[in-house]
Amino acid sequence: MSYAIVFSSKTGNTALLAQTLQEQLPQADCCYFGAPDAAALAADTLYVGFWTDKGKADADTLDFLKQLRGKRVFLFGTAGFGGSAPYFEKILAATRKALDGSNTVIGSFMCQGKMPVSVRQRYEAMKAKPLHIPNLDALIENFDKALSHPDAADLEQLKQAVK
């Protein structure tokens, strides 16, 4: 049974997950590895990775998912915010809505991912203003926590999720 690993990665986090999947799965059965492309549609099973944008997969990934028919799909992604299973499930549920009912979701995995330094700089600039949103310290703390992700534990959990 052939498979494809299709992913969109803005900061390298989802690419790291995709590489981990590629190392874990039988190389001979891989017919495509890369960004969303029609060439991946030849596969029976698709491992589709995304970065989170406004609570769901990025637009390129959603557009790709909408093209799938009769495929086995494993969704994987990263989110700068989070670390909580309910938050990740909410993102996955929003992403699954892009899939046609003829597809079968065979699994999913999400973990936190580091964000660009510009995000922290934006938070710090907002904090310097007299009137700022009250949870900026929590946002900065989350940014700092995300810096190490995806980490070795995240990658091991992904490997277990595809077994």
C-alpha positions in Angstrom: 0.0 0.0 0.0 1.5 3.3 -1.1 1.7 6.4 1.1 2.5 10.1 0.7 3.8 12.5 3.3 2.4 15.9 2.5 3.1 18.9 4.7 3.1 22.7 5.0 5.7 24.1 7.4 6.2 27.8 8.0 8.8 27.6 10.8 10.3 24.1 10.3 8.3 22.5 13.1 5.9 20.5 10.9 8.8 19.6 8.5 10.6 18.0 11.5 7.5 15.9 12.2 7.3 14.9 8.5 11.0 13.8 8.5 10.3 11.7 11.6 7.4 10.0 9.9 9.5 9.4 6.8 12.2 7.7 9.0 9.5 5.6 10.8 7.6 4.3 7.7 8.7 1.8 5.0 10.8 3.8 2.5 9.8 1.6 -0.5 6.1 2.5 -0.1 6.6 6.3 -0.1 5.5 7.7 -3.5 5.6 11.4 -2.5 7.2 13.6 0.2 6.8 17.4 0.2 4.5 20.3 0.0 0.8 19.9 -0.9 0.8 18.8 -4.6 -1.5 16.8 -6.9 1.3 14.2 -7.3 0.6 13.0 -3.7 -3.0 12.0 -4.8 -1.6 8.7 -6.2 -1.1 7.4 -2.7 -3.6 5.2 -0.9 -2.7 6.6 2.5 -1.7 10.2 3.1 0.1 11.6 6.1 -0.9 15.3 6.0 0.9 17.8 8.2 0.1 21.4 8.9 0.9 24.4 11.0 -1.9 26.1 12.9 -3.4 29.3 11.6 -6.3 30.8 13.5 -7.3 27.6 15.2 -7.1 25.2 12.2 -4.7 24.0 9.5 -3.1 26.6 7.3 -4.9 27.5 4.0 -2.6 25.4 1.7 -3.3 22.3 3.7 -7.0 22.9 3.9 -7.1 23.4 0.1 -5.2 20.1 -0.4 -7.5 18.2 2.1 -10.6 19.3 0.2 -9.2 17.5 -2.9 -9.0 14.1 -1.2 -11.5 11.3 -2.1 -11.5 7.8 -0.8 -8.2 8.1 1.0 -6.8 6.9 4.3 -5.6 10.1 6.1 -3.4 10.6 9.1 -3.3 14.3 10.2 -0.4 15.8 12.1 0.4 19.3 13.1 2.0 21.9 15.3 0.6 24.9 17.1 2.5 27.6 18.8 0.0 27.9 21.6 -1.2 25.0 23.5 0.2 22.0 25.0 -3.3 20.9 26.1 -5.1 17.9 24.5 -8.5 19.7 24.3 -6.9 22.6 22.4 -5.2 20.3 20.0 -8.4 18.3 19.5 -10.3 21.5 18.7 -7.7 22.3 15.9 -7.9 18.7 14.6 -11.7 18.8 14.5 -11.7 22.1 12.6 -9.2 20.6 10.2 -11.1 17.4 9.6 -14.1 19.5 8.4 -12.1 20.0 5.2 -12.2 16.3 4.4 -14.8 14.7 2.2 -16.9 12.0 3.9 -15.4 9.4 1.6 -12.0 9.6 3.4 -11.1 7.7 6.5 -9.1 9.4 9.2 -6.8 6.7 10.5 -5.1 8.8 13.2 -3.8 12.1 14.2 -1.1 13.8 16.2 -0.4 17.4 17.4 2.2 19.0 19.5 3.4 22.5 20.4 5.9 24.2 18.0 8.2 27.1 18.4 7.2 30.4 17.1 9.2 33.2 15.3 11.0 35.6 17.6 8.9 38.4 16.1 5.9 37.0 18.0 7.6 37.6 21.4 8.8 41.0 20.2 5.3 41.9 19.4 4.1 40.8 22.8 6.8 42.9 24.5 5.9 45.9 22.4 2.3 45.6 23.4 3.2 45.2 27.1 5.2 48.5 26.9 1.9 50.4 26.1 0.0 51.8 29.1 -3.2 50.0 28.1 -2.5 46.4 27.1 -4.3 43.1 27.2 -4.0 41.5 30.7 -2.7 38.1 29.7 0.5 39.2 27.9 2.7 37.7 30.6 1.0 34.3 30.0 1.5 34.7 26.2 5.2 35.5 26.7 5.5 32.5 29.1 3.9 30.2 26.5 6.2 31.6 23.8 9.2 30.7 26.0 7.8 27.2 26.7 7.3 26.5 23.0 10.9 27.3 22.1 12.0 23.6 22.7 9.2 22.1 20.7 8.9 19.8 18.9 11.2 18.0 21.3 12.4 14.4 21.5 9.3 13.4 23.6 7.0 14.9 20.9 8.8 13.0 18.2 8.6 9.7 20.2 4.8 10.3 20.7 4.4 10.8 16.9 6.3 7.5 16.3 3.9 5.7 18.7 0.9 7.4 17.1 1.7 5.9 13.6 2.5 2.4 14.9 
